[in-house]
Amino acid sequence: MPDDFRCSTASLLDDEPLAGTAPTDRAFLFVEYAGAWGRDAPSMLTEHVVVPDGIRPQLIRRHRGQSRHGLTVFAAWLDGDRFAVETTRLSSLAELSGLDLAALAEGRSPGLTPHDDLLWLVCTNGRRDVCCAELGRPVTATLAQSWPAETWETTHLGGHRFAATLLALPSGITLGRLDPVSALQGCREVAAGAHPVARSRGRAGLPGAVQAAELHLVGELGRPVTLTGVRVEGDRTEVTSDAGTVVVRTTRGQPRRQSCADLKTKPAAEYVVVAGLGSTA
């Protein structure tokens, strides 16, 4: 493959669906680190603390480096239909061992300070994928002008080919294929309580098929919905909500390169609404 291959361009040209591609992790640990990030950047945290299964560790930094003395830490876990977020400041990475990560992994408060403000977390790790750096950093620069305290770069949200990609907390809404203009508009909509379906990969913390069902419902109704139940039978997922029921079938897409840095091709899951609001099946 030529050196100028960009997985985000290939995915866009193939019209690969965004729906259902948000992270499915139900707990996150974001740790500020303004130094250089490697390909597997969060692994450096294991030198200081054992991160339990069930937590997705991420490094974060301000657009132009560390903003203040000390390290900002955010812990986030799925609590109902949104994430609860808590924060603290540490003097060094060695203090990570004092955090109650077992509670976080179990979906409970780790005992930090509640954080009620918005967070915009944009994937920018070029060591992991060049698309994230090339497309994510201009997005972060633009958002930081309007939301300097809320905007952070982060190491890996999955789905390099959907760069620039952003995780919004506490909503969990994950946006993709952003440029500075669409990122600004999308974040304004999220801040106003809306769900910008056209740019949304789904809501983090939910299975992919459930994300796709929610996006279908919000797209048809033009308003947020409350999910009330999920039933899975093989490749069929039935999702009930306050607005009705949607059935999603999980399929496999065409094999493609998942990253600029990986020459291997493999299929990714795709989700097709086969019954529900506005469907013809």
Contacts in CASP RR format, 6 or more apart in sequence:
PFRMAT RR
TARGET T0000
AUTHOR 0000-0000-0000
METHOD contacts of the structure
MODEL  1
MPDDFRCSTASLLDDEPLAGTAPTDRAFLFVEYAGAWGRDAPSMLTEHVV
VPDGIRPQLIRRHRGQSRHGLTVFAAWLDGDRFAVETTRLSSLAELSGLD
LAALAEGRSPGLTPHDDLLWLVCTNGRRDVCCAELGRPVTATLAQSWPAE
TWETTHLGGHRFAATLLALPSGITLGRLDPVSALQGCREVAAGAHPVARS
RGRAGLPGAVQAAELHLVGELGRPVTLTGVRVEGDRTEVTSDAGTVVVRT
TRGQPRRQSCADLKTKPAAEYVVVAGLGSTA
1 257 0 8 1.000
1 263 0 8 1.000
5 257 0 8 1.000
5 260 0 8 1.000
6 130 0 8 1.000
6 131 0 8 1.000
6 134 0 8 1.000
6 260 0 8 1.000
7 129 0 8 1.000
7 131 0 8 1.000
7 160 0 8 1.000
7 161 0 8 1.000
7 257 0 8 1.000
7 258 0 8 1.000
7 259 0 8 1.000
7 260 0 8 1.000
8 131 0 8 1.000
8 135 0 8 1.000
8 160 0 8 1.000
8 161 0 8 1.000
8 162 0 8 1.000
8 163 0 8 1.000
8 177 0 8 1.000
10 161 0 8 1.000
10 256 0 8 1.000
10 257 0 8 1.000
11 161 0 8 1.000
11 162 0 8 1.000
11 256 0 8 1.000
12 177 0 8 1.000
14 254 0 8 1.000
14 256 0 8 1.000
16 161 0 8 1.000
16 256 0 8 1.000
16 268 0 8 1.000
16 270 0 8 1.000
17 270 0 8 1.000
17 271 0 8 1.000
18 162 0 8 1.000
18 176 0 8 1.000
18 177 0 8 1.000
18 199 0 8 1.000
18 200 0 8 1.000
18 201 0 8 1.000
18 202 0 8 1.000
19 200 0 8 1.000
19 201 0 8 1.000
19 202 0 8 1.000
19 211 0 8 1.000
19 212 0 8 1.000
19 215 0 8 1.000
19 216 0 8 1.000
19 271 0 8 1.000
20 201 0 8 1.000
20 202 0 8 1.000
20 208 0 8 1.000
20 209 0 8 1.000
20 211 0 8 1.000
20 212 0 8 1.000
20 215 0 8 1.000
20 269 0 8 1.000
20 271 0 8 1.000
21 159 0 8 1.000
21 162 0 8 1.000
21 174 0 8 1.000
21 201 0 8 1.000
21 202 0 8 1.000
21 208 0 8 1.000
21 211 0 8 1.000
21 268 0 8 1.000
22 167 0 8 1.000
22 172 0 8 1.000
22 173 0 8 1.000
22 174 0 8 1.000
22 200 0 8 1.000
22 201 0 8 1.000
22 202 0 8 1.000
22 203 0 8 1.000
22 204 0 8 1.000
22 205 0 8 1.000
22 206 0 8 1.000
22 208 0 8 1.000
22 211 0 8 1.000
23 56 0 8 1.000
23 157 0 8 1.000
23 158 0 8 1.000
23 167 0 8 1.000
23 174 0 8 1.000
23 204 0 8 1.000
23 205 0 8 1.000
24 204 0 8 1.000
24 205 0 8 1.000
24 206 0 8 1.000
24 207 0 8 1.000
24 208 0 8 1.000
25 54 0 8 1.000
25 55 0 8 1.000
25 56 0 8 1.000
25 204 0 8 1.000
25 205 0 8 1.000
26 54 0 8 1.000
26 77 0 8 1.000
26 78 0 8 1.000
26 107 0 8 1.000
26 205 0 8 1.000
27 54 0 8 1.000
27 55 0 8 1.000
27 56 0 8 1.000
27 75 0 8 1.000
27 76 0 8 1.000
27 77 0 8 1.000
27 78 0 8 1.000
27 104 0 8 1.000
27 105 0 8 1.000
27 107 0 8 1.000
28 55 0 8 1.000
28 56 0 8 1.000
28 57 0 8 1.000
28 58 0 8 1.000
28 74 0 8 1.000
28 75 0 8 1.000
28 76 0 8 1.000
28 77 0 8 1.000
28 83 0 8 1.000
29 45 0 8 1.000
29 51 0 8 1.000
29 55 0 8 1.000
29 56 0 8 1.000
29 57 0 8 1.000
29 58 0 8 1.000
29 73 0 8 1.000
29 74 0 8 1.000
29 75 0 8 1.000
29 99 0 8 1.000
29 101 0 8 1.000
29 104 0 8 1.000
30 58 0 8 1.000
30 59 0 8 1.000
30 60 0 8 1.000
30 73 0 8 1.000
30 74 0 8 1.000
30 75 0 8 1.000
30 76 0 8 1.000
30 121 0 8 1.000
30 152 0 8 1.000
30 154 0 8 1.000
31 45 0 8 1.000
31 57 0 8 1.000
31 58 0 8 1.000
31 59 0 8 1.000
31 60 0 8 1.000
31 71 0 8 1.000
31 73 0 8 1.000
31 93 0 8 1.000
31 96 0 8 1.000
32 59 0 8 1.000
32 60 0 8 1.000
32 61 0 8 1.000
32 66 0 8 1.000
32 70 0 8 1.000
32 71 0 8 1.000
32 72 0 8 1.000
32 73 0 8 1.000
33 41 0 8 1.000
33 44 0 8 1.000
33 59 0 8 1.000
33 60 0 8 1.000
33 61 0 8 1.000
33 71 0 8 1.000
33 93 0 8 1.000
34 61 0 8 1.000
34 62 0 8 1.000
34 65 0 8 1.000
34 66 0 8 1.000
35 61 0 8 1.000
35 65 0 8 1.000
37 59 0 8 1.000
37 125 0 8 1.000
37 126 0 8 1.000
37 127 0 8 1.000
37 128 0 8 1.000
37 155 0 8 1.000
38 125 0 8 1.000
38 127 0 8 1.000
38 128 0 8 1.000
39 125 0 8 1.000
39 127 0 8 1.000
39 128 0 8 1.000
39 261 0 8 1.000
40 128 0 8 1.000
41 59 0 8 1.000
41 125 0 8 1.000
41 127 0 8 1.000
41 128 0 8 1.000
41 155 0 8 1.000
41 156 0 8 1.000
42 51 0 8 1.000
42 57 0 8 1.000
42 58 0 8 1.000
42 59 0 8 1.000
42 155 0 8 1.000
42 156 0 8 1.000
44 59 0 8 1.000
44 93 0 8 1.000
45 51 0 8 1.000
45 57 0 8 1.000
45 59 0 8 1.000
45 93 0 8 1.000
45 96 0 8 1.000
47 93 0 8 1.000
48 93 0 8 1.000
48 94 0 8 1.000
48 96 0 8 1.000
48 97 0 8 1.000
49 96 0 8 1.000
49 97 0 8 1.000
49 98 0 8 1.000
49 99 0 8 1.000
49 101 0 8 1.000
50 101 0 8 1.000
51 57 0 8 1.000
51 101 0 8 1.000
52 101 0 8 1.000
52 102 0 8 1.000
52 104 0 8 1.000
52 105 0 8 1.000
53 105 0 8 1.000
54 105 0 8 1.000
55 101 0 8 1.000
55 104 0 8 1.000
55 105 0 8 1.000
58 121 0 8 1.000
58 154 0 8 1.000
58 155 0 8 1.000
58 156 0 8 1.000
59 154 0 8 1.000
59 155 0 8 1.000
60 72 0 8 1.000
60 74 0 8 1.000
60 121 0 8 1.000
60 152 0 8 1.000
60 153 0 8 1.000
60 154 0 8 1.000
60 155 0 8 1.000
61 152 0 8 1.000
61 153 0 8 1.000
62 144 0 8 1.000
62 151 0 8 1.000
62 152 0 8 1.000
62 153 0 8 1.000
63 137 0 8 1.000
63 140 0 8 1.000
63 141 0 8 1.000
63 144 0 8 1.000
63 151 0 8 1.000
63 153 0 8 1.000
70 89 0 8 1.000
70 90 0 8 1.000
70 91 0 8 1.000
70 92 0 8 1.000
71 89 0 8 1.000
71 90 0 8 1.000
71 91 0 8 1.000
71 92 0 8 1.000
71 93 0 8 1.000
72 87 0 8 1.000
72 88 0 8 1.000
72 89 0 8 1.000
73 87 0 8 1.000
73 88 0 8 1.000
73 89 0 8 1.000
73 90 0 8 1.000
73 96 0 8 1.000
73 99 0 8 1.000
73 112 0 8 1.000
74 85 0 8 1.000
74 86 0 8 1.000
74 87 0 8 1.000
74 115 0 8 1.000
74 119 0 8 1.000
74 169 0 8 1.000
75 85 0 8 1.000
75 86 0 8 1.000
75 87 0 8 1.000
75 99 0 8 1.000
75 104 0 8 1.000
75 110 0 8 1.000
75 112 0 8 1.000
76 83 0 8 1.000
76 84 0 8 1.000
76 85 0 8 1.000
76 86 0 8 1.000
76 169 0 8 1.000
76 170 0 8 1.000
77 83 0 8 1.000
77 84 0 8 1.000
77 104 0 8 1.000
77 107 0 8 1.000
77 108 0 8 1.000
78 107 0 8 1.000
78 204 0 8 1.000
78 205 0 8 1.000
79 107 0 8 1.000
81 226 0 8 1.000
81 227 0 8 1.000
82 170 0 8 1.000
82 171 0 8 1.000
82 172 0 8 1.000
83 169 0 8 1.000
83 170 0 8 1.000
83 171 0 8 1.000
83 172 0 8 1.000
83 204 0 8 1.000
84 109 0 8 1.000
84 114 0 8 1.000
84 170 0 8 1.000
85 114 0 8 1.000
85 115 0 8 1.000
85 116 0 8 1.000
85 119 0 8 1.000
85 169 0 8 1.000
85 170 0 8 1.000
86 109 0 8 1.000
86 110 0 8 1.000
86 111 0 8 1.000
86 112 0 8 1.000
86 113 0 8 1.000
86 114 0 8 1.000
86 115 0 8 1.000
87 112 0 8 1.000
87 113 0 8 1.000
87 115 0 8 1.000
88 99 0 8 1.000
88 112 0 8 1.000
88 113 0 8 1.000
90 96 0 8 1.000
99 110 0 8 1.000
99 112 0 8 1.000
100 110 0 8 1.000
100 111 0 8 1.000
101 110 0 8 1.000
103 109 0 8 1.000
103 110 0 8 1.000
103 111 0 8 1.000
104 110 0 8 1.000
117 149 0 8 1.000
117 150 0 8 1.000
118 147 0 8 1.000
118 150 0 8 1.000
118 168 0 8 1.000
118 169 0 8 1.000
118 170 0 8 1.000
118 187 0 8 1.000
118 190 0 8 1.000
118 191 0 8 1.000
119 150 0 8 1.000
119 152 0 8 1.000
119 167 0 8 1.000
119 168 0 8 1.000
119 169 0 8 1.000
119 170 0 8 1.000
120 143 0 8 1.000
120 147 0 8 1.000
120 150 0 8 1.000
120 151 0 8 1.000
120 152 0 8 1.000
120 166 0 8 1.000
120 167 0 8 1.000
120 168 0 8 1.000
120 187 0 8 1.000
121 152 0 8 1.000
121 153 0 8 1.000
121 154 0 8 1.000
121 157 0 8 1.000
121 166 0 8 1.000
121 167 0 8 1.000
121 168 0 8 1.000
121 169 0 8 1.000
122 136 0 8 1.000
122 139 0 8 1.000
122 140 0 8 1.000
122 143 0 8 1.000
122 151 0 8 1.000
122 152 0 8 1.000
122 153 0 8 1.000
122 154 0 8 1.000
122 164 0 8 1.000
122 165 0 8 1.000
122 166 0 8 1.000
122 183 0 8 1.000
123 132 0 8 1.000
123 136 0 8 1.000
123 153 0 8 1.000
123 154 0 8 1.000
123 155 0 8 1.000
123 156 0 8 1.000
123 157 0 8 1.000
123 158 0 8 1.000
123 160 0 8 1.000
123 163 0 8 1.000
123 164 0 8 1.000
123 165 0 8 1.000
123 166 0 8 1.000
124 132 0 8 1.000
124 133 0 8 1.000
124 136 0 8 1.000
124 137 0 8 1.000
124 140 0 8 1.000
124 153 0 8 1.000
124 154 0 8 1.000
125 132 0 8 1.000
125 133 0 8 1.000
125 154 0 8 1.000
125 155 0 8 1.000
125 156 0 8 1.000
126 132 0 8 1.000
126 133 0 8 1.000
128 155 0 8 1.000
128 156 0 8 1.000
128 160 0 8 1.000
128 259 0 8 1.000
128 261 0 8 1.000
129 160 0 8 1.000
129 163 0 8 1.000
129 259 0 8 1.000
129 260 0 8 1.000
129 261 0 8 1.000
130 260 0 8 1.000
130 261 0 8 1.000
131 160 0 8 1.000
131 161 0 8 1.000
131 163 0 8 1.000
131 260 0 8 1.000
132 160 0 8 1.000
132 163 0 8 1.000
132 164 0 8 1.000
132 165 0 8 1.000
134 163 0 8 1.000
135 163 0 8 1.000
135 164 0 8 1.000
135 178 0 8 1.000
135 179 0 8 1.000
136 153 0 8 1.000
136 163 0 8 1.000
136 164 0 8 1.000
136 165 0 8 1.000
136 178 0 8 1.000
137 153 0 8 1.000
138 164 0 8 1.000
138 179 0 8 1.000
138 180 0 8 1.000
139 164 0 8 1.000
139 166 0 8 1.000
139 178 0 8 1.000
139 179 0 8 1.000
139 180 0 8 1.000
139 183 0 8 1.000
140 151 0 8 1.000
140 152 0 8 1.000
140 153 0 8 1.000
141 180 0 8 1.000
142 180 0 8 1.000
142 181 0 8 1.000
142 183 0 8 1.000
142 184 0 8 1.000
143 150 0 8 1.000
143 151 0 8 1.000
143 183 0 8 1.000
143 184 0 8 1.000
143 187 0 8 1.000
144 151 0 8 1.000
146 184 0 8 1.000
146 187 0 8 1.000
147 187 0 8 1.000
154 167 0 8 1.000
157 165 0 8 1.000
157 166 0 8 1.000
157 167 0 8 1.000
157 174 0 8 1.000
158 165 0 8 1.000
159 165 0 8 1.000
159 258 0 8 1.000
160 258 0 8 1.000
160 259 0 8 1.000
160 260 0 8 1.000
161 256 0 8 1.000
161 257 0 8 1.000
161 258 0 8 1.000
161 259 0 8 1.000
162 176 0 8 1.000
162 177 0 8 1.000
162 201 0 8 1.000
163 176 0 8 1.000
163 177 0 8 1.000
164 176 0 8 1.000
164 177 0 8 1.000
164 178 0 8 1.000
164 179 0 8 1.000
164 183 0 8 1.000
165 174 0 8 1.000
165 175 0 8 1.000
165 176 0 8 1.000
165 177 0 8 1.000
165 178 0 8 1.000
165 201 0 8 1.000
166 174 0 8 1.000
166 175 0 8 1.000
166 176 0 8 1.000
166 178 0 8 1.000
166 183 0 8 1.000
166 187 0 8 1.000
167 173 0 8 1.000
167 174 0 8 1.000
167 204 0 8 1.000
168 174 0 8 1.000
168 175 0 8 1.000
168 187 0 8 1.000
168 190 0 8 1.000
171 190 0 8 1.000
171 193 0 8 1.000
171 195 0 8 1.000
171 203 0 8 1.000
172 203 0 8 1.000
172 204 0 8 1.000
172 205 0 8 1.000
173 190 0 8 1.000
173 195 0 8 1.000
173 196 0 8 1.000
173 200 0 8 1.000
173 202 0 8 1.000
173 203 0 8 1.000
173 204 0 8 1.000
174 200 0 8 1.000
174 201 0 8 1.000
174 202 0 8 1.000
174 203 0 8 1.000
174 204 0 8 1.000
175 183 0 8 1.000
175 186 0 8 1.000
175 190 0 8 1.000
175 196 0 8 1.000
175 199 0 8 1.000
175 200 0 8 1.000
175 201 0 8 1.000
176 199 0 8 1.000
176 200 0 8 1.000
176 201 0 8 1.000
177 199 0 8 1.000
178 186 0 8 1.000
178 199 0 8 1.000
182 199 0 8 1.000
185 196 0 8 1.000
186 196 0 8 1.000
186 199 0 8 1.000
189 195 0 8 1.000
189 196 0 8 1.000
190 196 0 8 1.000
193 224 0 8 1.000
194 224 0 8 1.000
195 215 0 8 1.000
195 218 0 8 1.000
195 224 0 8 1.000
197 215 0 8 1.000
197 218 0 8 1.000
197 219 0 8 1.000
197 222 0 8 1.000
200 215 0 8 1.000
201 211 0 8 1.000
202 208 0 8 1.000
202 211 0 8 1.000
202 212 0 8 1.000
202 214 0 8 1.000
202 215 0 8 1.000
203 211 0 8 1.000
203 214 0 8 1.000
206 214 0 8 1.000
206 227 0 8 1.000
207 230 0 8 1.000
207 237 0 8 1.000
208 269 0 8 1.000
208 271 0 8 1.000
209 232 0 8 1.000
209 237 0 8 1.000
209 239 0 8 1.000
209 248 0 8 1.000
209 250 0 8 1.000
209 271 0 8 1.000
210 227 0 8 1.000
210 230 0 8 1.000
210 237 0 8 1.000
210 239 0 8 1.000
210 248 0 8 1.000
211 271 0 8 1.000
212 248 0 8 1.000
212 271 0 8 1.000
212 273 0 8 1.000
213 227 0 8 1.000
213 237 0 8 1.000
213 239 0 8 1.000
213 241 0 8 1.000
213 246 0 8 1.000
213 248 0 8 1.000
213 271 0 8 1.000
213 273 0 8 1.000
214 225 0 8 1.000
214 227 0 8 1.000
214 239 0 8 1.000
214 241 0 8 1.000
216 246 0 8 1.000
216 248 0 8 1.000
216 273 0 8 1.000
216 276 0 8 1.000
216 277 0 8 1.000
216 279 0 8 1.000
217 225 0 8 1.000
217 241 0 8 1.000
217 243 0 8 1.000
217 244 0 8 1.000
217 246 0 8 1.000
217 277 0 8 1.000
218 224 0 8 1.000
218 225 0 8 1.000
220 277 0 8 1.000
220 278 0 8 1.000
221 243 0 8 1.000
221 277 0 8 1.000
225 241 0 8 1.000
225 242 0 8 1.000
225 243 0 8 1.000
226 241 0 8 1.000
226 242 0 8 1.000
227 239 0 8 1.000
227 240 0 8 1.000
227 241 0 8 1.000
228 240 0 8 1.000
228 241 0 8 1.000
228 242 0 8 1.000
229 239 0 8 1.000
229 240 0 8 1.000
229 241 0 8 1.000
230 237 0 8 1.000
230 238 0 8 1.000
230 239 0 8 1.000
230 240 0 8 1.000
231 237 0 8 1.000
231 238 0 8 1.000
232 238 0 8 1.000
235 249 0 8 1.000
235 250 0 8 1.000
235 251 0 8 1.000
236 247 0 8 1.000
236 248 0 8 1.000
236 249 0 8 1.000
236 250 0 8 1.000
236 274 0 8 1.000
237 247 0 8 1.000
237 248 0 8 1.000
237 249 0 8 1.000
237 250 0 8 1.000
238 245 0 8 1.000
238 246 0 8 1.000
238 247 0 8 1.000
239 245 0 8 1.000
239 246 0 8 1.000
239 247 0 8 1.000
239 248 0 8 1.000
243 277 0 8 1.000
244 276 0 8 1.000
244 277 0 8 1.000
245 275 0 8 1.000
245 276 0 8 1.000
246 273 0 8 1.000
246 275 0 8 1.000
246 276 0 8 1.000
246 277 0 8 1.000
246 279 0 8 1.000
247 273 0 8 1.000
247 274 0 8 1.000
247 275 0 8 1.000
247 276 0 8 1.000
248 271 0 8 1.000
248 272 0 8 1.000
248 273 0 8 1.000
248 274 0 8 1.000
249 271 0 8 1.000
249 272 0 8 1.000
249 274 0 8 1.000
250 269 0 8 1.000
250 270 0 8 1.000
250 271 0 8 1.000
251 269 0 8 1.000
251 270 0 8 1.000
251 271 0 8 1.000
251 272 0 8 1.000
252 267 0 8 1.000
252 268 0 8 1.000
252 269 0 8 1.000
252 270 0 8 1.000
253 267 0 8 1.000
253 268 0 8 1.000
253 269 0 8 1.000
253 270 0 8 1.000
254 267 0 8 1.000
255 265 0 8 1.000
255 266 0 8 1.000
255 267 0 8 1.000
256 265 0 8 1.000
256 266 0 8 1.000
256 267 0 8 1.000
256 268 0 8 1.000
257 263 0 8 1.000
257 264 0 8 1.000
257 265 0 8 1.000
258 264 0 8 1.000
258 266 0 8 1.000
258 268 0 8 1.000
273 279 0 8 1.000
273 281 0 8 1.000
274 281 0 8 1.000
275 281 0 8 1.000
END
